[in-house]
Amino acid sequence: MKIVLTGFMGTGKTSVGMALSRMLSWPFIDTDVLIEEREGIPIASIFKEKGEDYFRGVERSVVEEVSKKKDVVIATGGGVIKDKRNVDNLGRRGVIIWLKTDPEVILRRIMAEGGKRPLLNVEEPLKEINRLLSERQALYSQADETVDTSYITPFEAAEEIMEMLSLDKERVKVALGDRSYDIAIGRDILPKLGLMVKHLRPSKTAIISNKTVFPLYKDKLSASMKKYGISYEVLLLPDGEEYKDFLWIYNLLGKLLEAKFDRNSLIIAFGGGVVGDMAGFVAATYMRGIKYVQVPTTLLAQVDSSVGGKTGVNHPLGKNMIGAFYQPSLVCIDVDTLKTLPKREFSAGIAEVIKYGVIADSRFFDYLTDHKDEILSLGDGIINIIKRSCEIKADVVSKDERESGLRAILNFGHTIGHALETLTDYKKYLHGEALAIGMCLAAALAVRMKIFQEDSAARINALVEEYELPSNLPKDISVSEVIKAMAVDKKAASGRLKFILPESIGRVRIEDDVDREIIKEVLESHV
């Protein structure tokens, strides 16, 4: 993403741009300064000696060059927006902000600078300012947003832009080179979603959601999209893990084809983990890949499935056995959506959060106990745990995107958890509930193998139960069937059962071949 500041001379593009640059720690580029450096003379001299047409040609070349940069703040000359090619270049993967200022204020600022502006070298500069502003009004209105800088400081204007773009929210970056993306975390993000995705410049947009979640936020989403001129299709799925299959993927792909979506189109995944996984898989496969944005509305999706690019569907023989690694362009997490989340779903999400503490951060594990009330009341604690969970996952994914090694630690608790989901046709347990059981049993297995302390395993069990999650196998499920289901899981290799086992709270290791008799013994003792 890049932020492009446009507007008439004297509106504060340079000073506001420099303030934004400092706030974001992004490079700042002033196209007028670049032009002067390239030509070796001031802009006023370029106008005088070579003419405006020559200047505009140089300006166009500079704009085309800087428009290719990412994570940068660009201040443009006042006339840049006159050329549609400049607007197209700057708007590509960027947001254009029009800095608007009263004519009298513009004149006062220019005179304070010495009044040396080529276009205002006339007898009545205020009259000329009004004429030029009137002439360029329609051009400036092409910008994505407007900030009036007449009576505010550059710092205040920069703060307004930061809030407008939700850049004032907590941010986590998933560093994957050219495919890097941000995770924005905070409150009241949905009303700004339209502007946040507009910089992707989609030819068409589809919101994929489900019939439970979408009606709750339909008006808010519609208002945001309409404000920024984004028309969209709505494709709704039934609510439930049992619908995460090829039949519905085929249905979604057909809807996109019927609506004539092309390779420049965008999918917005709005919902929980099922919606996110399916929408991501559709994005990965439609025309061999189109852009998509994750807007997770459940805690589990916010801390796990929306981040990292794992997409896919279930099969009767195994969970998530069919899919692709395909990264989103952006993840927007509005914690206000958790207010409508059922208590059981919230607890299921906490299971993934507990997982991060066990695999990577013992202090974070302790935080979940010490700040339970603040977390459950959706206070600042909820933002803290979502951010830390995303940081841990982003770090792992950045180092091992396709699970060739390190990323496997994110599967702590999943070997048994996925088996339980498969055996119960994805209907009895929410993913987080099955994961909670899987973590407790993996901890018990580690104790049995003498690589983990019993008191640490008890702490995991206690935290799981404190958040009202199950910790043992149900009595009506056969242990032998659980082991058989684990052998079909994608984490199994050549018939060997792989487990992620804790060595201490905050550190785990990968065991590629765990003895089945030991597994059976541990499972039978935790029914």
DRENDOVEX-542988 format. One record per residue (C-alpha): residue number from 1; residue in one letter; x, y, z. Coordinates in Angstrom, 3 decimals. Layout:
% DRENDOVEX-542988
   resi   resn         c1         c2         c3
    NUM      A          X          Y          Z
...
//
This chain:
% DRENDOVEX-542988
   resi   resn         c1         c2         c3
      1      M      0.000      0.000      0.000
      2      K      1.073      3.590     -0.543
      3      I     -0.448      6.916      0.473
      4      V     -0.537      9.604     -2.196
      5      L     -1.185     13.229     -1.216
      6      T     -2.577     15.503     -3.876
      7      G     -3.963     19.003     -3.817
      8      F     -3.274     22.585     -4.803
      9      M     -0.030     24.338     -3.906
     10      G      0.106     25.493     -0.311
     11      T     -2.222     22.791      1.050
     12      G      0.520     21.119      3.080
     13      K      1.340     18.046      1.004
     14      T      5.017     18.048      1.938
     15      S      4.599     18.813      5.637
     16      V      1.687     16.384      6.055
     17      G      3.576     13.762      4.063
     18      M      6.643     14.095      6.272
     19      A      4.479     13.754      9.400
     20      L      2.858     10.603      7.999
     21      S      6.270      9.240      7.075
     22      R      7.464      9.603     10.656
     23      M      4.308      8.013     12.095
     24      L      4.460      5.008      9.781
     25      S      8.246      4.714      9.455
     26      W      7.707      4.677      5.693
     27      P      9.933      6.516      3.195
     28      F      8.697      9.938      2.063
     29      I      8.920     11.028     -1.569
     30      D      8.165     14.528     -2.858
     31      T      7.790     14.405     -6.642
     32      D      8.670     18.107     -7.004
     33      V     11.940     17.565     -5.124
     34      L     12.755     14.567     -7.324
     35      I     12.135     16.613    -10.449
     36      E     14.425     19.397     -9.230
     37      E     17.135     16.835     -8.425
     38      R     16.837     15.253    -11.877
     39      E     16.857     18.574    -13.739
     40      G     19.390     20.286    -11.506
     41      I     17.366     23.509    -11.329
     42      P     14.303     24.765     -9.402
     43      I     10.841     24.105    -10.799
     44      A     10.309     27.835    -11.383
     45      S     13.351     27.795    -13.662
     46      I     12.112     24.717    -15.516
     47      F      8.841     26.534    -16.264
     48      K     10.666     29.675    -17.341
     49      E     13.399     28.074    -19.432
     50      K     11.753     24.952    -20.848
     51      G      8.004     25.549    -20.500
     52      E      5.143     23.840    -18.720
     53      D      4.757     21.056    -21.310
     54      Y      8.336     19.956    -20.753
     55      F      7.844     20.064    -16.983
     56      R      4.677     17.941    -17.187
     57      G      6.539     15.317    -19.244
     58      V      9.282     15.037    -16.629
     59      E      6.647     14.982    -13.896
     60      R      4.784     12.145    -15.616
     61      S      7.980     10.088    -15.842
     62      V      8.774     10.625    -12.148
     63      V      5.223      9.739    -11.123
     64      E      5.333      6.503    -13.123
     65      E      8.572      5.566    -11.379
     66      V      7.495      6.262     -7.784
     67      S      4.048      4.729     -8.280
     68      K      5.678      1.268     -8.347
     69      K      6.885      1.581     -4.752
     70      K      5.105      0.027     -1.732
     71      D      4.740      1.227      1.855
     72      V      5.650      4.790      0.983
     73      V      4.142      8.275      1.372
     74      I      4.154     10.360     -1.808
     75      A      3.504     14.115     -2.025
     76      T      2.709     15.232     -5.552
     77      G      2.845     18.564     -7.311
     78      G     -0.404     20.504     -7.535
     79      G     -0.900     19.756    -11.229
     80      V     -0.132     16.038    -11.171
     81      I     -3.794     15.138    -11.066
     82      K     -4.432     16.923    -14.370
     83      D     -2.996     13.930    -16.233
     84      K     -5.172     10.788    -16.083
     85      R     -2.084      8.634    -16.562
     86      N     -0.706     10.027    -13.312
     87      V     -3.958      9.292    -11.470
     88      D     -4.036      5.709    -12.792
     89      N     -0.412      5.088    -11.834
     90      L     -0.657      6.608     -8.368
     91      G     -3.975      4.928     -7.612
     92      R     -2.638      1.463     -8.430
     93      R     -2.223     -0.234     -5.010
     94      G     -2.390      3.197     -3.416
     95      V     -4.881      5.496     -1.719
     96      I     -5.102      9.068     -3.006
     97      I     -5.884     11.727     -0.397
     98      W     -6.909     15.239     -1.503
     99      L     -5.643     17.924      0.845
    100      K     -8.167     20.712      0.516
    101      T     -7.566     24.265      1.786
    102      D     -9.440     27.576      1.602
    103      P     -8.085     29.911     -1.148
    104      E     -7.295     32.712      1.316
    105      V     -5.276     30.327      3.474
    106      I     -3.440     29.038      0.409
    107      L     -2.434     32.579     -0.584
    108      R     -1.336     33.421      2.951
    109      R      0.881     30.333      3.123
    110      I      2.419     30.956     -0.288
    111      M      3.175     34.590      0.545
    112      A      4.787     33.474      3.812
    113      E      7.077     31.242      1.735
    114      G      8.061     34.169     -0.476
    115      G      5.339     33.799     -3.111
    116      K      7.619     32.200     -5.715
    117      R      5.165     30.001     -7.590
    118      P      5.232     30.125    -11.412
    119      L      1.481     29.775    -11.887
    120      L      0.790     32.653     -9.472
    121      N      3.103     35.165    -11.084
    122      V      0.091     37.398    -11.882
    123      E     -1.374     40.692    -10.688
    124      E     -4.240     39.115     -8.723
    125      P     -2.977     35.819     -7.253
    126      L     -6.110     35.148     -5.136
    127      K     -8.309     35.440     -8.203
    128      E     -5.967     33.065    -10.044
    129      I     -6.048     30.583     -7.156
    130      N     -9.854     30.556     -7.260
    131      R     -9.814     30.092    -11.027
    132      L     -7.357     27.195    -10.915
    133      L     -9.193     25.521     -8.011
    134      S    -12.468     25.764     -9.902
    135      E    -10.784     24.340    -12.995
    136      R     -9.296     21.408    -11.058
    137      Q    -12.241     20.686     -8.734
    138      A    -13.476     17.706    -10.745
    139      L     -9.932     16.368    -11.011
    140      Y     -9.234     16.550     -7.280
    141      S    -12.558     14.862     -6.576
    142      Q    -11.107     11.705     -8.150
    143      A     -9.236     11.196     -4.876
    144      D    -10.358      8.424     -2.545
    145      E    -10.690     10.716      0.479
    146      T    -10.475     14.395      1.414
    147      V     -8.859     16.120      4.374
    148      D     -9.388     19.856      4.949
    149      T     -6.046     21.294      6.081
    150      S     -7.180     24.943      6.323
    151      Y     -7.071     25.271     10.103
    152      I     -5.252     22.199     11.403
    153      T     -1.576     21.432     11.785
    154      P      0.250     18.964      9.518
    155      F      0.466     16.572     12.472
    156      E     -3.304     16.756     13.019
    157      A     -3.911     16.162      9.308
    158      A     -1.595     13.149      9.384
    159      E     -3.447     11.771     12.421
    160      E     -6.756     12.174     10.571
    161      I     -5.388     10.226      7.605
    162      M     -4.038      7.502      9.883
    163      E     -7.466      7.091     11.491
    164      M     -9.218      7.244      8.119
    165      L     -7.151      4.332      6.821
    166      S     -7.204      2.445     10.156
    167      L     -3.426      2.824     10.226
    168      D     -3.803      3.936     13.835
    169      K     -4.895      0.397     14.709
    170      E     -2.580     -2.362     15.883
    171      R     -0.699     -3.812     12.917
    172      V      1.150     -7.055     12.346
    173      K      3.036     -7.758      9.115
    174      V      3.335    -11.179      7.534
    175      A      6.699    -10.851      5.772
    176      L      6.700    -12.866      2.544
    177      G      8.602    -10.631      0.144
    178      D      6.396     -9.375     -2.671
    179      R      3.434    -11.212     -1.104
    180      S      3.755     -9.551      2.300
    181      Y      0.566     -8.214      3.838
    182      D     -0.700     -6.451      6.941
    183      I     -3.067     -7.613      9.652
    184      A     -5.040     -4.636     11.007
    185      I     -6.494     -5.180     14.490
    186      G     -8.821     -2.823     16.359
    187      R    -12.309     -1.550     16.914
    188      D    -14.689      0.074     14.423
    189      I    -12.773     -1.136     11.359
    190      L    -15.743     -2.329      9.290
    191      P    -16.951      1.210      8.426
    192      K    -13.528      1.816      6.826
    193      L    -13.316     -1.494      4.989
    194      G    -14.292      0.071      1.658
    195      L    -11.349      2.480      1.722
    196      M     -8.992     -0.208      3.040
    197      V     -9.685     -2.478      0.050
    198      K    -10.084      0.257     -2.561
    199      H     -6.321      0.528     -3.020
    200      L     -6.448     -3.000     -4.497
    201      R     -8.448     -1.451     -7.390
    202      P    -10.641     -4.509     -8.097
    203      S    -12.580     -4.726    -11.355
    204      K    -15.309     -6.647     -9.514
    205      T    -15.808     -7.543     -5.848
    206      A    -17.593    -10.436     -4.158
    207      I    -18.301    -10.780     -0.455
    208      I    -18.432    -14.450      0.535
    209      S    -20.115    -14.960      3.894
    210      N    -22.730    -17.172      5.524
    211      K    -26.416    -16.798      6.230
    212      T    -25.906    -16.265      9.952
    213      V    -23.156    -13.641      9.998
    214      F    -23.863    -11.490      6.940
    215      P    -27.322    -10.205      7.983
    216      L    -25.805     -8.892     11.239
    217      Y    -23.396     -6.596      9.391
    218      K    -25.112     -6.131      6.045
    219      D    -25.936     -2.435      6.554
    220      K    -22.481     -1.536      7.883
    221      L    -20.738     -3.303      5.000
    222      S    -23.072     -1.792      2.432
    223      A    -22.505      1.736      3.737
    224      S    -18.734      1.323      3.678
    225      M    -18.653     -0.089      0.146
    226      K    -21.104      2.467     -1.201
    227      K    -19.146      5.381      0.308
    228      Y    -16.083      4.424     -1.709
    229      G    -17.899      3.484     -4.896
    230      I    -17.339     -0.278     -4.651
    231      S    -20.154     -2.377     -6.088
    232      Y    -20.199     -6.017     -5.015
    233      E    -21.892     -9.384     -5.282
    234      V    -22.937    -11.267     -2.150
    235      L    -22.446    -15.048     -2.115
    236      L    -23.820    -16.749      0.992
    237      L    -23.034    -20.197      2.360
    238      P    -25.033    -22.216      4.904
    239      D    -23.540    -21.946      8.389
    240      G    -21.546    -24.940      9.553
    241      E    -18.387    -27.018      9.120
    242      E    -20.404    -29.753      7.393
    243      Y    -20.819    -27.450      4.360
    244      K    -17.082    -27.043      3.893
    245      D    -16.909    -29.310      0.856
    246      F    -16.366    -29.367     -2.898
    247      L    -20.059    -29.073     -3.692
    248      W    -20.188    -25.554     -2.263
    249      I    -16.824    -24.614     -3.764
    250      Y    -18.185    -25.620     -7.173
    251      N    -21.286    -23.524     -6.509
    252      L    -19.229    -20.437     -5.593
    253      L    -16.968    -20.771     -8.629
    254      G    -20.025    -21.038    -10.847
    255      K    -21.493    -17.842     -9.382
    256      L    -18.260    -15.966    -10.127
    257      L    -18.235    -17.242    -13.710
    258      E    -21.860    -16.243    -14.199
    259      A    -21.055    -12.739    -12.914
    260      K    -18.073    -12.545    -15.305
    261      F    -15.417    -12.017    -12.666
    262      D    -11.939    -11.643    -14.174
    263      R     -8.357    -11.896    -12.938
    264      N     -8.443     -8.365    -11.515
    265      S    -11.416     -9.168     -9.299
    266      L    -11.427     -9.350     -5.505
    267      I    -13.006    -11.684     -2.965
    268      I    -13.731    -10.543      0.589
    269      A    -14.060    -13.435      3.043
    270      F    -16.440    -12.234      5.757
    271      G    -17.072    -14.758      8.503
    272      G    -15.424    -17.468     10.551
    273      G    -12.855    -20.110      9.693
    274      V    -15.107    -22.086      7.357
    275      V    -15.920    -19.008      5.269
    276      G    -12.281    -17.896      5.269
    277      D    -10.924    -21.295      4.216
    278      M    -13.499    -21.706      1.461
    279      A    -13.296    -18.152      0.128
    280      G     -9.498    -18.408      0.117
    281      F     -9.654    -21.692     -1.811
    282      V    -12.041    -20.143     -4.325
    283      A     -9.660    -17.185     -4.718
    284      A     -6.706    -19.550     -5.164
    285      T     -8.417    -21.579     -7.898
    286      Y    -10.592    -19.077     -9.784
    287      M     -8.704    -18.273    -13.000
    288      R     -5.662    -19.733    -11.206
    289      G     -5.687    -17.044     -8.565
    290      I     -7.309    -13.691     -7.790
    291      K     -6.863    -11.314     -4.851
    292      Y     -8.744    -11.816     -1.604
    293      V     -9.070    -10.105      1.761
    294      Q     -9.812    -11.849      5.048
    295      V    -12.307    -10.183      7.404
    296      P    -12.633    -12.774     10.202
    297      T    -15.573    -12.431     12.573
    298      T    -14.855    -15.231     15.064
    299      L    -12.039    -15.270     17.587
    300      L    -10.702    -18.543     16.208
    301      A    -10.505    -17.111     12.684
    302      Q     -9.005    -13.851     13.927
    303      V     -6.114    -15.525     15.731
    304      D     -5.514    -18.441     13.396
    305      S     -7.247    -19.428     10.171
    306      S     -7.365    -15.965      8.554
    307      V     -3.573    -15.631      8.808
    308      G     -1.017    -17.699      6.933
    309      G     -2.711    -18.567      3.658
    310      K     -3.974    -22.085      4.357
    311      T     -7.153    -22.589      2.348
    312      G     -9.210    -25.672      1.593
    313      V    -12.139    -27.970      2.188
    314      N    -12.886    -31.129      4.124
    315      H    -13.415    -34.668      2.869
    316      P    -15.317    -37.464      4.640
    317      L    -11.952    -39.184      5.156
    318      G    -10.154    -36.187      6.630
    319      K    -10.258    -32.514      7.563
    320      N     -8.635    -29.936      5.245
    321      M     -7.160    -32.679      3.061
    322      I     -7.800    -30.692     -0.132
    323      G     -6.599    -27.101     -0.478
    324      A     -3.814    -24.695     -1.319
    325      F     -1.394    -22.284      0.284
    326      Y     -2.604    -18.907     -0.968
    327      Q     -1.950    -15.668      0.900
    328      P     -4.516    -12.860      1.277
    329      S     -3.729     -9.273      0.331
    330      L     -4.911     -7.961      3.692
    331      V     -6.467     -9.161      6.952
    332      C     -8.888     -6.799      8.735
    333      I     -9.813     -7.783     12.293
    334      D    -12.616     -5.757     13.878
    335      V    -12.930     -6.996     17.462
    336      D    -16.408     -5.440     17.675
    337      T    -17.669     -8.431     15.662
    338      L    -16.990    -10.580     18.736
    339      K    -19.917     -8.880     20.491
    340      T    -22.320    -11.007     18.430
    341      L    -20.274    -14.208     18.812
    342      P    -21.940    -16.975     20.891
    343      K    -20.112    -17.822     24.122
    344      R    -19.308    -21.335     22.919
    345      E    -17.678    -19.966     19.739
    346      F    -15.635    -17.498     21.786
    347      S    -14.326    -20.272     24.040
    348      A    -13.444    -22.311     20.964
    349      G    -11.320    -19.412     19.760
    350      I     -9.493    -19.235     23.068
    351      A     -8.221    -22.771     22.426
    352      E     -6.102    -21.502     19.529
    353      V     -4.851    -18.646     21.724
    354      I     -3.788    -21.119     24.435
    355      K     -1.956    -23.049     21.723
    356      Y      0.256    -20.044     20.951
    357      G      1.243    -19.735     24.590
    358      V      2.251    -23.400     24.778
    359      I      4.252    -23.460     21.542
    360      A      6.016    -20.098     21.734
    361      D      5.475    -17.811     24.745
    362      S      5.164    -18.863     28.381
    363      R      4.485    -15.272     29.525
    364      F      1.606    -15.107     27.080
    365      F      0.271    -18.364     28.553
    366      D      0.339    -16.729     32.001
    367      Y     -1.380    -13.617     30.602
    368      L     -4.398    -15.712     29.653
    369      T     -4.902    -16.633     33.304
    370      D     -4.018    -13.273     34.834
    371      H     -6.262    -11.229     32.476
    372      K     -9.178    -13.594     32.001
    373      D    -11.871    -11.096     33.048
    374      E    -10.488     -8.382     30.770
    375      I    -10.395    -10.859     27.876
    376      L    -13.918    -12.172     28.429
    377      S    -15.334     -8.639     28.731
    378      L    -13.752     -7.718     25.359
    379      G    -11.614     -5.021     26.967
    380      D     -8.091     -4.140     25.839
    381      G     -7.062     -7.658     26.782
    382      I     -8.840     -9.055     23.732
    383      I     -6.853     -6.818     21.378
    384      N     -3.648     -7.805     23.159
    385      I     -4.225    -11.544     22.817
    386      I     -5.285    -11.277     19.170
    387      K     -2.231     -9.200     18.321
    388      R      0.200    -11.511     20.149
    389      S     -1.359    -14.591     18.552
    390      C     -1.041    -13.007     15.102
    391      E      2.559    -11.989     15.823
    392      I      3.508    -15.558     16.700
    393      K      1.775    -17.019     13.674
    394      A      3.131    -14.321     11.318
    395      D      6.668    -15.013     12.529
    396      V      6.308    -18.755     11.946
    397      V      4.642    -18.348      8.526
    398      S      7.259    -15.821      7.400
    399      K      9.970    -18.403      8.129
    400      D      8.133    -21.461      6.777
    401      E      5.178    -20.617      4.554
    402      R      4.441    -24.125      3.263
    403      E      4.969    -26.169      6.406
    404      S      8.245    -27.805      5.395
    405      G      9.472    -27.676      8.983
    406      L      8.912    -24.981     11.617
    407      R      5.299    -24.241     10.666
    408      A      4.318    -27.722     11.807
    409      I      4.463    -26.485     15.426
    410      L      1.220    -24.604     14.724
    411      N     -0.416    -28.045     14.578
    412      F     -0.006    -28.636     18.314
    413      G     -3.203    -30.420     19.409
    414      H     -4.452    -30.824     15.840
    415      T     -3.496    -34.461     15.247
    416      I     -6.073    -35.744     17.733
    417      G     -8.353    -32.746     17.262
    418      H     -8.797    -33.306     13.526
    419      A     -9.422    -37.022     14.117
    420      L    -12.252    -36.174     16.527
    421      E    -13.824    -33.777     14.047
    422      T    -13.653    -36.367     11.267
    423      L    -15.149    -39.138     13.402
    424      T    -18.067    -36.935     14.467
    425      D    -18.777    -35.667     10.907
    426      Y    -17.763    -32.129     11.968
    427      K    -21.041    -31.804     13.880
    428      K    -20.323    -32.555     17.542
    429      Y    -17.313    -30.325     18.174
    430      L    -16.324    -26.851     17.141
    431      H    -12.745    -26.855     15.873
    432      G    -11.453    -25.159     19.019
    433      E    -13.186    -27.697     21.261
    434      A    -11.581    -30.608     19.430
    435      L     -8.254    -28.742     19.546
    436      A     -8.565    -28.273     23.321
    437      I     -8.940    -32.026     23.801
    438      G     -6.054    -32.610     21.395
    439      M     -3.749    -30.251     23.304
    440      C     -4.493    -31.831     26.669
    441      L     -3.925    -35.331     25.293
    442      A     -0.734    -34.270     23.484
    443      A      0.524    -32.853     26.788
    444      A     -0.319    -36.149     28.515
    445      L      1.478    -38.039     25.754
    446      A      4.567    -35.847     26.253
    447      V      4.488    -36.627     29.992
    448      R      4.214    -40.360     29.240
    449      M      7.241    -40.054     26.929
    450      K      9.147    -38.257     29.722
    451      I      9.744    -35.047     27.758
    452      F      7.254    -32.850     29.675
    453      Q      6.586    -32.244     33.345
    454      E      3.313    -33.485     34.812
    455      D      2.653    -30.212     36.650
    456      S      2.990    -28.301     33.348
    457      A      0.502    -30.636     31.704
    458      A     -1.850    -29.966     34.638
    459      R     -1.503    -26.210     33.990
    460      I     -2.603    -26.691     30.367
    461      N     -5.597    -28.761     31.477
    462      A     -6.522    -26.160     34.085
    463      L     -6.378    -23.253     31.620
    464      V     -8.420    -25.170     29.058
    465      E    -11.093    -25.936     31.645
    466      E    -10.978    -22.375     33.021
    467      Y    -12.227    -21.188     29.626
    468      E    -14.947    -23.876     29.681
    469      L    -13.375    -26.121     27.053
    470      P    -13.337    -29.969     27.086
    471      S    -10.106    -31.724     28.056
    472      N    -10.828    -35.462     27.673
    473      L    -12.057    -37.865     25.002
    474      P    -15.817    -38.522     25.036
    475      K    -16.842    -41.970     26.234
    476      D    -18.767    -42.764     23.055
    477      I    -15.741    -42.599     20.730
    478      S    -13.548    -45.654     20.150
    479      V     -9.848    -45.088     20.863
    480      S     -8.901    -47.430     18.006
    481      E    -11.053    -45.383     15.627
    482      V     -9.316    -42.189     16.759
    483      I     -5.905    -43.722     16.005
    484      K     -7.149    -44.963     12.643
    485      A     -8.440    -41.474     11.757
    486      M     -5.109    -39.928     12.757
    487      A     -3.341    -42.163     10.224
    488      V     -5.351    -40.531      7.396
    489      D     -4.561    -36.991      8.555
    490      K     -2.345    -34.938      6.213
    491      K      0.257    -34.624      8.993
    492      A      0.802    -38.419      8.957
    493      A      3.608    -39.683      6.685
    494      S      4.123    -43.259      5.445
    495      G      1.825    -44.543      8.172
    496      R      3.817    -42.828     10.936
    497      L      1.920    -40.639     13.380
    498      K      3.447    -37.199     13.799
    499      F      2.825    -35.179     16.956
    500      I      3.804    -31.737     18.156
    501      L      4.695    -32.280     21.803
    502      P      5.567    -29.751     24.508
    503      E      8.942    -29.818     26.229
    504      S      7.979    -26.890     28.442
    505      I      5.285    -24.234     28.293
    506      G      6.614    -21.978     25.542
    507      R      8.589    -24.626     23.654
    508      V      7.551    -27.669     21.621
    509      R      9.213    -30.228     19.411
    510      I      8.180    -32.337     16.435
    511      E      7.989    -36.105     16.937
    512      D      7.746    -37.782     13.537
    513      D      6.930    -41.317     14.664
    514      V      5.161    -41.859     17.977
    515      D      4.549    -45.436     19.097
    516      R      0.885    -46.387     18.618
    517      E      0.773    -48.444     21.771
    518      I      1.821    -45.434     23.837
    519      I     -0.797    -43.310     22.070
    520      K     -3.463    -45.926     22.775
    521      E     -2.458    -46.146     26.425
    522      V     -2.665    -42.359     26.890
    523      L     -5.989    -42.035     25.072
    524      E     -7.578    -44.849     27.069
    525      S     -6.513    -43.196     30.321
    526      H     -8.203    -39.891     29.316
    527      V    -11.709    -40.977     28.396
//
